[in-house]
Structures are given as C-alpha cells and as structure tokens.
Amino acid sequence: MLGLNKESIYQAVQEAIQEILPDFEISELQPEMSLRDIGANSVDRMDIIIRSMELTNRKVPLVEFGNLSNIQGIIDLLYNKQ
C-alpha cells in the first residue's frame, strides 16, 4: 500500500464513507464537501477517518484531522503521511 496516489486514497475514503453511511449516495460525493455536509455525525466522522486510515495503511494522530474542512483535506493529509 506504499506510494498510494491521491486517487487511490480518495477511493479508500469513498469506501469508508459507504461502509459508515450506507444511505449516502456516493456518486454525489465531491472532495470539497465536508463529512458534516454528507450527514456524518461526530461518531460517523471519527469512524470514517479511522476506516480511511485502515484502508490506506496509514497511522495519523486523530488530532491532525481536527482542523480539516473537507474531504480533500483528509485525502491530502493521508497522502502526505506516506
């Protein structure tokens, strides 16, 4: 899983979102949306981030996700932790 590109990471985040929020229409997802925009409560957001880290084989302190405003920020943070 080393050397993932941003597209692969985005796909992993999409997969995590589908697992945690099965009612969300994933085709409507845009990188500039926040997890709150797609209906994720605080527990859902944490679960999506943790699952995204599992799927991309990354370990990032959860506090680093606190200031991110959108899904692109999650992708960029996971990408930069390679």
Residue frames as a rotation matrix with the C-alpha (Angstrom) as fourth column:
MET 1
0.560 0.828 0.000 0.00
0.828 -0.560 0.000 0.00
0.000 0.000 -1.000 0.00
LEU 2
-0.092 -0.651 -0.753 3.01
0.448 -0.703 0.553 2.31
-0.889 -0.286 0.357 -0.05
GLY 3
-0.911 -0.398 -0.109 3.07
0.115 -0.498 0.860 5.00
-0.396 0.770 0.499 -2.67
LEU 4
-0.058 0.958 0.282 -0.68
0.921 0.161 -0.356 5.46
-0.386 0.239 -0.891 -2.95
ASN 5
-0.849 -0.118 0.515 -1.72
0.358 -0.846 0.396 8.31
0.388 0.521 0.760 -5.19
LYS 6
-0.850 0.524 0.047 -4.46
-0.426 -0.633 -0.647 10.76
-0.309 -0.570 0.761 -4.27
GLU 7
-0.180 0.812 -0.556 -6.99
-0.837 0.171 0.520 8.96
0.518 0.558 0.648 -6.47
SER 8
-0.325 -0.003 -0.946 -6.39
0.215 0.974 -0.077 5.67
0.921 -0.228 -0.316 -4.60
ILE 9
-0.952 -0.038 -0.303 -6.76
0.305 -0.186 -0.934 7.47
-0.021 -0.982 0.189 -1.28
TYR 10
-0.610 0.786 -0.096 -9.97
-0.790 -0.613 0.005 9.14
-0.055 0.079 0.995 -2.48
GLN 11
-0.093 0.564 -0.820 -11.33
-0.448 0.712 0.540 5.70
0.889 0.418 0.187 -3.40
ALA 12
-0.613 -0.184 -0.768 -10.46
0.528 0.628 -0.572 4.42
0.588 -0.756 -0.288 0.08
VAL 13
-0.947 0.311 -0.077 -12.22
-0.161 -0.671 -0.724 7.41
-0.277 -0.673 0.686 1.68
GLN 14
-0.323 0.863 -0.388 -15.27
-0.872 -0.112 0.476 6.74
0.368 0.492 0.789 -0.53
GLU 15
-0.233 0.184 -0.955 -15.25
0.067 0.983 0.173 3.10
0.970 -0.023 -0.242 0.55
ALA 16
-0.884 -0.132 -0.449 -15.08
0.449 0.031 -0.893 4.14
0.132 -0.991 0.031 4.22
ILE 17
-0.762 0.646 -0.049 -17.97
-0.619 -0.749 -0.239 6.57
-0.191 -0.151 0.970 3.72
GLN 18
-0.165 0.722 -0.671 -20.07
-0.656 0.428 0.622 3.85
0.737 0.543 0.403 2.07
GLU 19
-0.470 -0.070 -0.880 -19.39
0.422 0.858 -0.293 1.48
0.775 -0.510 -0.373 4.96
ILE 20
-0.886 0.032 -0.462 -20.26
0.428 -0.323 -0.844 4.03
-0.177 -0.946 0.272 7.65
LEU 21
-0.404 0.759 -0.511 -23.04
-0.439 -0.650 -0.620 5.90
-0.803 -0.026 0.596 5.81
PRO 22
-0.742 0.032 0.670 -24.70
0.453 0.761 0.465 3.27
-0.495 0.648 -0.579 3.58
ASP 23
0.301 0.947 0.110 -27.64
0.778 -0.177 -0.603 5.57
-0.552 0.267 -0.790 2.79
PHE 24
0.178 -0.300 -0.937 -25.42
-0.298 -0.924 0.239 8.31
-0.938 0.237 -0.254 1.32
GLU 25
0.933 0.139 0.333 -25.37
0.276 0.320 -0.906 8.32
-0.233 0.937 0.260 -2.50
ILE 26
0.201 -0.972 -0.118 -21.61
0.482 -0.006 0.876 8.04
-0.853 -0.233 0.468 -3.08
SER 27
-0.087 -0.210 0.974 -21.92
0.991 -0.113 0.064 9.32
0.097 0.971 0.218 -6.67
GLU 28
0.774 0.440 0.455 -22.85
0.394 -0.898 0.197 12.72
0.495 0.027 -0.869 -5.20
LEU 29
0.618 -0.580 -0.531 -19.62
0.578 -0.122 0.807 12.95
-0.533 -0.805 0.260 -3.19
GLN 30
0.720 -0.468 0.512 -17.31
0.166 -0.600 -0.782 15.86
0.673 0.649 -0.354 -4.03
PRO 31
-0.088 -0.859 -0.505 -13.84
0.831 0.216 -0.513 16.40
0.549 -0.465 0.694 -2.49
GLU 32
-0.709 -0.208 0.674 -14.80
-0.045 -0.940 -0.338 19.93
0.704 -0.270 0.657 -1.40
MET 33
0.437 0.896 0.073 -17.68
-0.242 0.039 0.970 18.60
0.866 -0.442 0.234 0.74
SER 34
-0.502 -0.508 0.700 -17.19
-0.829 0.051 -0.557 18.18
0.247 -0.860 -0.446 4.45
LEU 35
-0.872 0.205 -0.444 -18.13
0.271 0.958 -0.090 15.00
0.407 -0.199 -0.891 6.28
ARG 36
-0.661 0.674 -0.330 -20.76
0.152 -0.310 -0.939 17.09
-0.735 -0.670 0.102 8.05
ASP 37
-0.475 0.454 -0.754 -22.18
-0.829 -0.517 0.211 18.08
-0.294 0.726 0.622 4.62
ILE 38
-0.527 0.228 -0.819 -22.86
-0.471 0.723 0.505 14.44
0.707 0.652 -0.274 3.82
GLY 39
0.460 0.877 0.138 -24.69
-0.546 0.157 0.823 13.83
0.700 -0.453 0.551 7.10
ALA 40
-0.001 -0.534 -0.845 -21.93
0.488 0.738 -0.467 12.33
0.873 -0.413 0.260 9.23
ASN 41
0.931 0.253 0.261 -22.30
-0.116 -0.474 0.873 13.00
0.345 -0.843 -0.413 12.94
SER 42
0.358 -0.870 0.340 -19.22
-0.932 -0.356 0.072 13.22
0.058 -0.343 -0.938 15.18
VAL 43
0.169 -0.266 0.949 -19.04
-0.349 0.884 0.310 9.45
-0.922 -0.384 0.056 15.73
ASP 44
0.850 0.186 0.492 -19.51
0.371 0.453 -0.811 8.78
-0.373 0.872 0.316 12.00
ARG 45
0.820 -0.572 -0.022 -16.74
-0.461 -0.638 -0.617 11.27
0.339 0.516 -0.787 11.16
MET 46
0.093 -0.795 0.600 -14.34
-0.904 0.185 0.386 9.54
-0.418 -0.578 -0.701 13.54
ASP 47
0.333 0.102 0.938 -15.28
0.037 0.992 -0.121 6.12
-0.942 0.074 0.326 12.15
ILE 48
0.985 0.043 0.168 -14.78
0.169 -0.035 -0.985 7.31
-0.036 0.998 -0.041 8.55
ILE 49
0.524 -0.849 0.064 -11.35
-0.811 -0.521 -0.267 8.73
0.260 0.088 -0.962 9.37
ILE 50
-0.010 -0.532 0.847 -10.25
-0.695 0.612 0.376 5.60
-0.719 -0.585 -0.376 11.25
ARG 51
0.554 0.285 0.782 -11.52
0.262 0.832 -0.489 3.33
-0.790 0.476 0.386 8.45
SER 52
0.965 -0.250 -0.082 -9.80
-0.183 -0.414 -0.892 5.50
0.189 0.875 -0.445 5.83
MET 53
0.183 -0.944 0.276 -6.52
-0.979 -0.149 0.139 5.12
-0.090 -0.296 -0.951 7.73
GLU 54
0.089 -0.092 0.992 -7.02
-0.258 0.960 0.113 1.34
-0.962 -0.266 0.062 7.89
LEU 55
0.821 0.348 0.452 -7.77
0.305 0.402 -0.863 1.11
-0.482 0.847 0.224 4.17
THR 56
0.836 -0.545 0.065 -4.71
-0.252 -0.486 -0.837 3.18
0.488 0.683 -0.543 3.25
ASN 57
0.528 -0.628 -0.572 -2.45
0.773 0.634 0.019 1.59
0.350 -0.452 0.820 5.87
ARG 58
-0.213 -0.534 0.818 -1.72
0.067 -0.844 -0.533 4.97
0.975 -0.058 0.216 7.46
LYS 59
0.173 0.227 -0.959 -1.35
0.978 0.078 0.195 5.96
0.119 -0.971 -0.208 11.10
VAL 60
-0.456 -0.197 0.868 -2.08
0.222 -0.970 -0.103 9.63
0.862 0.145 0.486 11.74
PRO 61
-0.865 0.195 -0.462 -2.86
0.446 -0.122 -0.887 11.15
-0.230 -0.973 0.019 15.15
LEU 62
-0.061 0.959 0.277 -6.58
0.994 0.032 0.108 11.91
0.095 0.281 -0.955 15.14
VAL 63
0.239 0.116 -0.964 -5.92
0.485 -0.874 0.015 15.44
-0.841 -0.472 -0.265 16.37
GLU 64
-0.769 -0.610 -0.192 -4.36
0.116 -0.429 0.896 16.20
-0.629 0.667 0.400 12.96
PHE 65
-0.615 0.618 0.489 -7.77
0.724 0.198 0.661 15.74
0.312 0.761 -0.569 11.34
GLY 66
-0.140 0.633 -0.762 -9.39
0.854 -0.312 -0.416 18.31
-0.501 -0.709 -0.497 13.63
ASN 67
-0.255 -0.030 -0.967 -8.68
-0.081 -0.995 0.052 21.37
-0.964 0.091 0.251 11.50
LEU 68
-0.949 -0.116 0.292 -9.63
0.260 0.231 0.938 19.85
-0.176 0.966 -0.189 8.15
SER 69
-0.496 0.786 -0.368 -12.63
-0.563 -0.614 -0.553 21.44
-0.661 -0.068 0.747 6.50
ASN 70
0.456 0.701 -0.549 -13.38
-0.870 0.221 -0.440 18.94
-0.187 0.678 0.710 3.75
ILE 71
0.887 -0.041 0.459 -12.77
0.071 0.996 -0.048 15.51
-0.456 0.075 0.887 2.25
GLN 72
0.717 -0.683 0.138 -9.92
0.086 -0.110 -0.990 16.85
0.691 0.722 -0.020 0.11
GLY 73
0.254 -0.615 0.746 -8.15
-0.889 -0.453 -0.071 17.77
0.382 -0.645 -0.662 3.34
ILE 74
0.596 0.010 0.803 -8.46
-0.473 0.812 0.341 14.17
-0.649 -0.583 0.489 4.55
ILE 75
0.937 -0.242 0.251 -7.07
0.348 0.592 -0.727 12.90
0.027 0.769 0.639 1.23
ASP 76
0.526 -0.771 0.360 -4.17
-0.280 -0.556 -0.782 15.37
0.803 0.311 -0.508 1.33
LEU 77
0.308 -0.404 0.861 -3.30
-0.949 -0.076 0.305 14.54
-0.058 -0.912 -0.407 4.95
LEU 78
0.721 -0.010 0.692 -3.31
-0.103 0.987 0.121 10.79
-0.685 -0.159 0.711 4.29
TYR 79
0.888 -0.404 0.219 -1.28
0.302 0.156 -0.940 11.32
0.346 0.901 0.260 1.10
ASN 80
0.412 -0.754 0.512 1.32
-0.532 -0.655 -0.537 13.43
0.740 -0.051 -0.671 2.90
LYS 81
0.426 -0.219 0.878 1.79
-0.837 0.273 0.475 10.78
-0.344 -0.937 -0.067 5.61
GLN 82
0.951 -0.114 -0.286 3.44
-0.061 0.839 -0.541 8.30
0.301 0.532 0.791 3.24
